[in-house]
Amino acid sequence: MLALNASVEAVRAGEHGKGFAVVADEIRKLADQSRQSAEKIGGLVSDIQNAINTTVMVTDEGTKTVNAGMNVTERTANAFSGVLEAINNVAMNNQQIALNIRQQGKAVQQVLDAMASINKGAQENAAGITQIKTGTQQLNESAKSLEAIL
């Protein structure tokens, strides 16, 4: 949703929004990566639940408990390693999203500064046109006065 809003603002900003659009695209990509990591965590949690169920059944089997328990423990450790990796990926992606949001804020400020500069230039142009109009009216009146004298 953040990436979509950022893309809309980038389009609205026109030429000044090109860099902003890149940031919005990166935010979208990072959000997709976070979603994929969350799905991976869900799969790993399911693997862990399956491993736990297997452990309970193996415990009831008596002499096979030791060998089967070691296998299940190894799979569980691997699953936890995967969970840890996925959590680290989510944390890293969240940090990247935060960085991109800060960059997006700076980009918005730059667009606002540019718009303020354009507005100031337009105001100065308007003041100049007003001065030209006044000067033209004065010249016109002077010309009429000279014409009347001649």
Z-matrix of the N, CA and C atoms (Angstrom, degrees):
N
C 1 1.439
C 2 1.530 1 110.09
N 3 1.345 2 114.98 1 -41.37
C 4 1.470 3 119.96 2 177.85
C 5 1.523 4 110.73 3 -61.76
N 6 1.337 5 115.84 4 -43.47
C 7 1.469 6 120.07 5 -179.86
C 8 1.521 7 110.68 6 -64.30
N 9 1.356 8 117.46 7 -39.10
C 10 1.455 9 120.67 8 179.01
C 11 1.526 10 110.77 9 -64.88
N 12 1.315 11 116.58 10 -45.49
C 13 1.469 12 119.98 11 178.03
C 14 1.523 13 110.91 12 -61.49
N 15 1.320 14 116.56 13 -41.80
C 16 1.465 15 120.57 14 179.49
C 17 1.526 16 110.60 15 -63.90
N 18 1.339 17 117.27 16 -38.83
C 19 1.465 18 120.44 17 179.11
C 20 1.526 19 110.67 18 -65.22
N 21 1.329 20 116.43 19 -41.31
C 22 1.469 21 120.29 20 178.73
C 23 1.521 22 110.03 21 -61.93
N 24 1.334 23 116.58 22 -43.94
C 25 1.464 24 119.82 23 179.35
C 26 1.530 25 111.19 24 -65.51
N 27 1.325 26 116.80 25 -35.61
C 28 1.465 27 120.67 26 178.49
C 29 1.521 28 110.22 27 -63.16
N 30 1.328 29 116.43 28 -41.93
C 31 1.469 30 120.07 29 178.71
C 32 1.519 31 109.89 30 -65.96
N 33 1.308 32 116.69 31 -41.10
C 34 1.459 33 120.28 32 179.89
C 35 1.523 34 111.57 33 -65.88
N 36 1.342 35 116.71 34 -30.36
C 37 1.463 36 120.58 35 -178.12
C 38 1.526 37 111.41 36 -77.63
N 39 1.318 38 117.86 37 -11.41
C 40 1.464 39 120.94 38 176.58
C 41 1.512 40 112.24 39 66.86
N 42 1.318 41 116.55 40 -134.05
C 43 1.465 42 122.68 41 -176.45
C 44 1.529 43 111.24 42 -58.59
N 45 1.323 44 115.94 43 -37.57
C 46 1.468 45 119.95 44 -178.55
C 47 1.523 46 111.80 45 -72.35
N 48 1.314 47 119.03 46 -12.57
C 49 1.455 48 122.62 47 -176.33
C 50 1.505 49 114.67 48 -94.07
N 51 1.336 50 118.64 49 2.20
C 52 1.467 51 119.61 50 -177.69
C 53 1.524 52 111.51 51 -60.90
N 54 1.298 53 118.22 52 -47.36
C 55 1.463 54 120.94 53 178.24
C 56 1.523 55 110.84 54 -64.44
N 57 1.301 56 115.24 55 -34.97
C 58 1.448 57 121.46 56 178.62
C 59 1.524 58 109.85 57 -64.65
N 60 1.331 59 118.12 58 -38.07
C 61 1.465 60 122.72 59 179.20
C 62 1.517 61 110.12 60 -64.74
N 63 1.327 62 117.42 61 -36.18
C 64 1.469 63 120.75 62 178.52
C 65 1.524 64 109.20 63 -65.04
N 66 1.322 65 115.95 64 -43.62
C 67 1.465 66 120.09 65 178.78
C 68 1.525 67 109.97 66 -62.38
N 69 1.333 68 117.04 67 -41.94
C 70 1.462 69 121.07 68 179.26
C 71 1.522 70 110.12 69 -61.98
N 72 1.312 71 117.87 70 -40.75
C 73 1.460 72 121.70 71 179.12
C 74 1.522 73 110.52 72 -64.86
N 75 1.333 74 117.48 73 -40.17
C 76 1.459 75 120.67 74 178.91
C 77 1.529 76 110.53 75 -66.18
N 78 1.314 77 116.70 76 -37.89
C 79 1.471 78 120.50 77 177.50
C 80 1.524 79 109.46 78 -62.65
N 81 1.333 80 116.95 79 -41.61
C 82 1.464 81 120.97 80 179.03
C 83 1.523 82 110.09 81 -62.76
N 84 1.324 83 116.32 82 -43.29
C 85 1.466 84 119.80 83 -179.92
C 86 1.533 85 110.73 84 -63.02
N 87 1.326 86 115.80 85 -43.78
C 88 1.463 87 118.91 86 -179.67
C 89 1.524 88 111.37 87 -65.77
N 90 1.327 89 116.38 88 -36.24
C 91 1.471 90 119.69 89 176.77
C 92 1.524 91 109.81 90 -64.14
N 93 1.326 92 117.56 91 -40.67
C 94 1.472 93 120.99 92 176.78
C 95 1.526 94 110.37 93 -62.42
N 96 1.319 95 117.21 94 -42.53
C 97 1.469 96 120.26 95 178.94
C 98 1.523 97 110.61 96 -64.01
N 99 1.314 98 117.09 97 -38.96
C 100 1.465 99 120.57 98 178.63
C 101 1.525 100 110.37 99 -64.58
N 102 1.334 101 115.73 100 -40.48
C 103 1.469 102 120.30 101 178.55
C 104 1.523 103 109.80 102 -63.27
N 105 1.323 104 117.15 103 -43.88
C 106 1.460 105 120.86 104 179.59
C 107 1.524 106 110.79 105 -63.65
N 108 1.314 107 116.76 106 -40.83
C 109 1.466 108 120.27 107 178.10
C 110 1.528 109 110.29 108 -63.64
N 111 1.334 110 116.48 109 -39.81
C 112 1.467 111 120.16 110 178.76
C 113 1.531 112 110.02 111 -64.18
N 114 1.328 113 117.55 112 -39.73
C 115 1.462 114 120.96 113 177.43
C 116 1.529 115 110.32 114 -64.77
N 117 1.321 116 116.30 115 -39.49
C 118 1.466 117 120.70 116 178.29
C 119 1.526 118 109.93 117 -63.55
N 120 1.326 119 116.67 118 -40.90
C 121 1.471 120 120.39 119 177.82
C 122 1.523 121 109.53 120 -61.54
N 123 1.335 122 116.85 121 -42.52
C 124 1.466 123 120.42 122 178.12
C 125 1.519 124 111.11 123 -59.41
N 126 1.322 125 117.00 124 -42.86
C 127 1.469 126 120.77 125 177.75
C 128 1.516 127 111.59 126 -64.73
N 129 1.314 128 115.74 127 -40.85
C 130 1.461 129 119.57 128 179.43
C 131 1.529 130 111.41 129 -67.18
N 132 1.316 131 117.15 130 -37.28
C 133 1.469 132 120.40 131 176.59
C 134 1.520 133 109.27 132 -63.47
N 135 1.325 134 116.60 133 -40.86
C 136 1.461 135 120.46 134 176.69
C 137 1.518 136 110.63 135 -62.11
N 138 1.340 137 116.91 136 -42.20
C 139 1.477 138 120.92 137 176.45
C 140 1.530 139 110.68 138 -60.38
N 141 1.309 140 115.91 139 -40.85
C 142 1.466 141 120.31 140 179.49
C 143 1.525 142 110.00 141 -63.98
N 144 1.346 143 117.00 142 -43.60
C 145 1.464 144 120.39 143 178.39
C 146 1.524 145 110.73 144 -61.53
N 147 1.326 146 115.98 145 -42.37
C 148 1.467 147 119.51 146 177.48
C 149 1.526 148 110.41 147 -62.65
N 150 1.340 149 116.74 148 -42.54
C 151 1.455 150 120.34 149 179.11
C 152 1.522 151 111.36 150 -62.40
N 153 1.319 152 116.67 151 -39.36
C 154 1.474 153 120.70 152 179.06
C 155 1.527 154 110.16 153 -65.77
N 156 1.341 155 117.06 154 -42.71
C 157 1.467 156 120.46 155 178.09
C 158 1.528 157 110.61 156 -61.24
N 159 1.307 158 116.51 157 -41.42
C 160 1.461 159 121.07 158 177.86
C 161 1.524 160 110.37 159 -63.35
N 162 1.317 161 116.81 160 -41.10
C 163 1.463 162 120.94 161 179.47
C 164 1.526 163 110.94 162 -60.22
N 165 1.333 164 117.15 163 -41.91
C 166 1.474 165 120.69 164 179.84
C 167 1.531 166 110.19 165 -62.98
N 168 1.323 167 117.56 166 -43.37
C 169 1.469 168 120.28 167 -179.73
C 170 1.526 169 111.17 168 -66.34
N 171 1.337 170 116.20 169 -40.98
C 172 1.456 171 120.38 170 -178.18
C 173 1.525 172 111.06 171 -65.61
N 174 1.336 173 116.10 172 -35.31
C 175 1.467 174 120.06 173 -179.39
C 176 1.528 175 110.92 174 -60.19
N 177 1.324 176 116.97 175 -35.04
C 178 1.469 177 121.97 176 -179.29
C 179 1.523 178 112.12 177 -74.61
N 180 1.256 179 121.06 178 -9.65
C 181 1.457 180 122.53 179 -173.69
C 182 1.527 181 113.91 180 -88.57
N 183 1.273 182 121.09 181 -1.32
C 184 1.459 183 121.41 182 173.68
C 185 1.510 184 113.91 183 81.52
N 186 1.365 185 117.30 184 -112.02
C 187 1.450 186 122.45 185 -171.96
C 188 1.517 187 112.89 186 -69.08
N 189 1.316 188 118.82 187 -24.51
C 190 1.463 189 122.06 188 179.57
C 191 1.530 190 111.42 189 -79.19
N 192 1.295 191 116.69 190 -6.74
C 193 1.467 192 121.61 191 -174.61
C 194 1.525 193 112.30 192 -58.98
N 195 1.309 194 117.96 193 -43.01
C 196 1.459 195 120.78 194 -173.82
C 197 1.524 196 110.60 195 -65.32
N 198 1.337 197 117.75 196 -52.32
C 199 1.465 198 120.64 197 -178.33
C 200 1.531 199 112.08 198 -65.43
N 201 1.325 200 116.42 199 -46.62
C 202 1.463 201 119.55 200 -179.38
C 203 1.533 202 110.73 201 -66.14
N 204 1.330 203 116.46 202 -37.94
C 205 1.461 204 120.89 203 178.80
C 206 1.515 205 112.13 204 -62.54
N 207 1.320 206 116.42 205 -38.04
C 208 1.459 207 119.86 206 178.16
C 209 1.529 208 110.40 207 -65.69
N 210 1.330 209 117.31 208 -40.91
C 211 1.467 210 120.68 209 178.60
C 212 1.526 211 111.15 210 -64.23
N 213 1.314 212 115.12 211 -44.85
C 214 1.463 213 118.97 212 179.87
C 215 1.525 214 110.63 213 -65.25
N 216 1.317 215 116.76 214 -40.19
C 217 1.463 216 120.95 215 178.85
C 218 1.520 217 110.68 216 -61.28
N 219 1.316 218 116.12 217 -40.68
C 220 1.464 219 119.70 218 178.71
C 221 1.530 220 110.78 219 -64.16
N 222 1.336 221 116.69 220 -43.47
C 223 1.478 222 119.58 221 178.39
C 224 1.528 223 110.65 222 -64.46
N 225 1.324 224 115.21 223 -39.21
C 226 1.471 225 119.20 224 178.77
C 227 1.532 226 110.59 225 -63.91
N 228 1.319 227 116.04 226 -42.95
C 229 1.473 228 119.83 227 178.58
C 230 1.522 229 110.15 228 -61.94
N 231 1.335 230 116.38 229 -41.96
C 232 1.471 231 119.60 230 177.16
C 233 1.524 232 110.92 231 -63.59
N 234 1.334 233 115.85 232 -39.83
C 235 1.471 234 118.80 233 178.64
C 236 1.527 235 110.31 234 -64.08
N 237 1.349 236 116.55 235 -42.04
C 238 1.466 237 119.29 236 178.14
C 239 1.525 238 111.03 237 -65.20
N 240 1.317 239 116.06 238 -35.96
C 241 1.466 240 118.72 239 176.15
C 242 1.525 241 109.81 240 -62.25
N 243 1.332 242 116.14 241 -41.17
C 244 1.468 243 120.10 242 176.82
C 245 1.513 244 112.15 243 -63.99
N 246 1.349 245 116.13 244 -40.31
C 247 1.468 246 119.99 245 177.63
C 248 1.523 247 110.14 246 -62.84
N 249 1.328 248 115.53 247 -44.35
C 250 1.457 249 119.30 248 179.12
C 251 1.524 250 110.64 249 -60.42
N 252 1.323 251 116.76 250 -43.94
C 253 1.464 252 120.67 251 178.98
C 254 1.536 253 110.37 252 -62.85
N 255 1.322 254 116.47 253 -43.72
C 256 1.464 255 119.51 254 179.65
C 257 1.525 256 111.12 255 -64.29
N 258 1.330 257 116.67 256 -40.51
C 259 1.474 258 120.07 257 178.52
C 260 1.524 259 110.09 258 -63.96
N 261 1.328 260 116.08 259 -42.12
C 262 1.467 261 119.27 260 177.41
C 263 1.525 262 110.78 261 -61.98
N 264 1.332 263 117.24 262 -39.65
C 265 1.468 264 120.59 263 177.30
C 266 1.522 265 111.41 264 -63.11
N 267 1.330 266 116.05 265 -43.02
C 268 1.471 267 119.70 266 178.75
C 269 1.526 268 110.01 267 -62.68
N 270 1.329 269 116.51 268 -43.80
C 271 1.474 270 119.76 269 179.75
C 272 1.524 271 110.53 270 -62.90
N 273 1.329 272 116.68 271 -42.72
C 274 1.463 273 120.26 272 179.90
C 275 1.537 274 109.85 273 -65.50
N 276 1.330 275 116.75 274 -41.25
C 277 1.465 276 119.92 275 178.40
C 278 1.530 277 111.19 276 -64.40
N 279 1.320 278 116.46 277 -38.23
C 280 1.464 279 119.36 278 177.76
C 281 1.525 280 111.13 279 -64.88
N 282 1.326 281 116.76 280 -38.29
C 283 1.463 282 119.69 281 176.85
C 284 1.523 283 109.96 282 -64.56
N 285 1.319 284 116.52 283 -41.03
C 286 1.469 285 120.54 284 179.28
C 287 1.528 286 110.36 285 -64.73
N 288 1.350 287 116.27 286 -40.34
C 289 1.463 288 119.74 287 178.10
C 290 1.527 289 109.69 288 -62.52
N 291 1.334 290 116.69 289 -42.98
C 292 1.470 291 120.01 290 179.10
C 293 1.526 292 110.44 291 -61.50
N 294 1.335 293 116.79 292 -42.22
C 295 1.462 294 120.41 293 178.04
C 296 1.524 295 110.25 294 -62.45
N 297 1.330 296 116.51 295 -44.18
C 298 1.465 297 119.79 296 179.77
C 299 1.527 298 111.83 297 -64.61
N 300 1.319 299 116.35 298 -35.36
C 301 1.471 300 119.30 299 177.87
C 302 1.530 301 109.67 300 -65.86
N 303 1.352 302 116.42 301 -40.62
C 304 1.471 303 118.46 302 176.96
C 305 1.531 304 110.06 303 -63.22
N 306 1.330 305 116.55 304 -41.87
C 307 1.466 306 120.04 305 178.53
C 308 1.528 307 110.66 306 -64.30
N 309 1.321 308 115.24 307 -38.29
C 310 1.463 309 119.65 308 178.75
C 311 1.530 310 109.75 309 -63.63
N 312 1.316 311 116.53 310 -40.71
C 313 1.464 312 120.30 311 177.45
C 314 1.524 313 111.25 312 -60.84
N 315 1.345 314 115.54 313 -41.45
C 316 1.466 315 119.14 314 177.63
C 317 1.528 316 110.56 315 -65.11
N 318 1.331 317 116.44 316 -39.53
C 319 1.468 318 120.11 317 179.63
C 320 1.524 319 110.41 318 -64.47
N 321 1.322 320 116.54 319 -40.83
C 322 1.470 321 120.05 320 177.92
C 323 1.518 322 109.99 321 -62.67
N 324 1.340 323 116.36 322 -41.44
C 325 1.464 324 119.92 323 179.18
C 326 1.523 325 110.65 324 -63.28
N 327 1.337 326 116.61 325 -39.20
C 328 1.463 327 120.09 326 178.17
C 329 1.529 328 110.59 327 -64.01
N 330 1.328 329 116.36 328 -40.29
C 331 1.469 330 119.82 329 177.94
C 332 1.525 331 109.64 330 -63.79
N 333 1.335 332 116.48 331 -42.55
C 334 1.464 333 119.94 332 179.09
C 335 1.527 334 111.05 333 -63.99
N 336 1.330 335 116.30 334 -41.17
C 337 1.465 336 119.76 335 177.83
C 338 1.531 337 111.02 336 -62.62
N 339 1.324 338 115.73 337 -42.58
C 340 1.470 339 119.91 338 179.24
C 341 1.525 340 110.30 339 -63.67
N 342 1.325 341 116.25 340 -41.44
C 343 1.468 342 120.01 341 179.37
C 344 1.535 343 110.47 342 -64.95
N 345 1.333 344 116.88 343 -38.64
C 346 1.462 345 120.42 344 178.03
C 347 1.524 346 110.12 345 -65.26
N 348 1.326 347 116.79 346 -39.67
C 349 1.463 348 121.02 347 178.27
C 350 1.527 349 110.86 348 -64.28
N 351 1.319 350 116.03 349 -42.98
C 352 1.474 351 120.38 350 177.79
C 353 1.523 352 109.88 351 -62.69
N 354 1.324 353 116.80 352 -42.55
C 355 1.460 354 121.36 353 179.45
C 356 1.527 355 110.30 354 -62.42
N 357 1.332 356 116.67 355 -42.84
C 358 1.461 357 120.32 356 179.63
C 359 1.530 358 110.13 357 -62.84
N 360 1.342 359 116.35 358 -43.29
C 361 1.466 360 120.07 359 177.91
C 362 1.523 361 111.57 360 -61.43
N 363 1.334 362 116.20 361 -40.40
C 364 1.460 363 119.65 362 179.19
C 365 1.525 364 110.70 363 -64.62
N 366 1.336 365 116.20 364 -39.15
C 367 1.463 366 119.71 365 178.32
C 368 1.529 367 110.63 366 -65.15
N 369 1.340 368 116.17 367 -40.89
C 370 1.455 369 119.37 368 179.01
C 371 1.521 370 110.54 369 -65.33
N 372 1.332 371 116.99 370 -39.96
C 373 1.468 372 120.69 371 176.91
C 374 1.528 373 110.78 372 -62.03
N 375 1.328 374 115.96 373 -42.41
C 376 1.467 375 120.05 374 179.68
C 377 1.529 376 110.24 375 -62.70
N 378 1.349 377 116.41 376 -41.76
C 379 1.466 378 119.62 377 178.73
C 380 1.527 379 110.08 378 -64.18
N 381 1.325 380 117.14 379 -40.97
C 382 1.473 381 120.99 380 178.09
C 383 1.512 382 111.50 381 -62.89
N 384 1.315 383 117.21 382 -41.53
C 385 1.471 384 120.72 383 178.85
C 386 1.518 385 110.23 384 -63.95
N 387 1.319 386 115.98 385 -39.37
C 388 1.466 387 119.70 386 178.19
C 389 1.530 388 110.20 387 -62.87
N 390 1.335 389 116.59 388 -42.80
C 391 1.461 390 120.17 389 178.69
C 392 1.536 391 110.70 390 -64.12
N 393 1.315 392 116.45 391 -40.69
C 394 1.478 393 120.03 392 178.10
C 395 1.520 394 110.17 393 -63.15
N 396 1.314 395 116.72 394 -41.43
C 397 1.465 396 121.11 395 179.60
C 398 1.532 397 110.04 396 -61.55
N 399 1.347 398 115.27 397 -45.74
C 400 1.464 399 119.75 398 179.95
C 401 1.527 400 110.19 399 -62.38
N 402 1.335 401 116.35 400 -45.66
C 403 1.467 402 120.30 401 179.16
C 404 1.515 403 111.59 402 -61.66
N 405 1.330 404 117.34 403 -39.88
C 406 1.472 405 121.65 404 179.26
C 407 1.521 406 110.19 405 -64.83
N 408 1.324 407 117.32 406 -40.74
C 409 1.468 408 120.28 407 178.97
C 410 1.527 409 110.27 408 -64.87
N 411 1.336 410 116.38 409 -40.25
C 412 1.462 411 119.78 410 179.07
C 413 1.526 412 110.83 411 -65.68
N 414 1.325 413 116.93 412 -41.36
C 415 1.473 414 120.09 413 177.33
C 416 1.521 415 110.62 414 -63.53
N 417 1.300 416 115.89 415 -40.18
C 418 1.470 417 120.53 416 179.01
C 419 1.526 418 110.25 417 -62.36
N 420 1.322 419 117.07 418 -43.00
C 421 1.454 420 120.80 419 179.47
C 422 1.533 421 110.64 420 -67.21
N 423 1.363 422 116.40 421 -38.45
C 424 1.466 423 119.71 422 177.17
C 425 1.510 424 110.93 423 -64.19
N 426 1.347 425 116.12 424 -40.38
C 427 1.458 426 119.98 425 179.08
C 428 1.511 427 110.68 426 -64.01
N 429 1.324 428 117.95 427 -39.16
C 430 1.478 429 122.05 428 178.61
C 431 1.527 430 109.54 429 -65.62
N 432 1.347 431 115.66 430 -40.34
C 433 1.467 432 119.32 431 179.20
C 434 1.513 433 110.32 432 -64.83
N 435 1.333 434 118.81 433 -42.91
C 436 1.468 435 122.28 434 177.46
C 437 1.511 436 111.23 435 -63.58
N 438 1.298 437 116.01 436 -40.27
C 439 1.461 438 121.25 437 179.96
C 440 1.542 439 109.35 438 -64.09
N 441 1.320 440 116.34 439 -39.06
C 442 1.452 441 120.40 440 -179.77
C 443 1.544 442 110.48 441 -68.04
N 444 1.339 443 115.69 442 -35.21
C 445 1.459 444 120.31 443 179.94
C 446 1.510 445 110.04 444 -68.91
N 447 1.327 446 118.14 445 -38.74
C 448 1.442 447 122.23 446 -176.84
C 449 1.492 448 108.22 447 -78.81
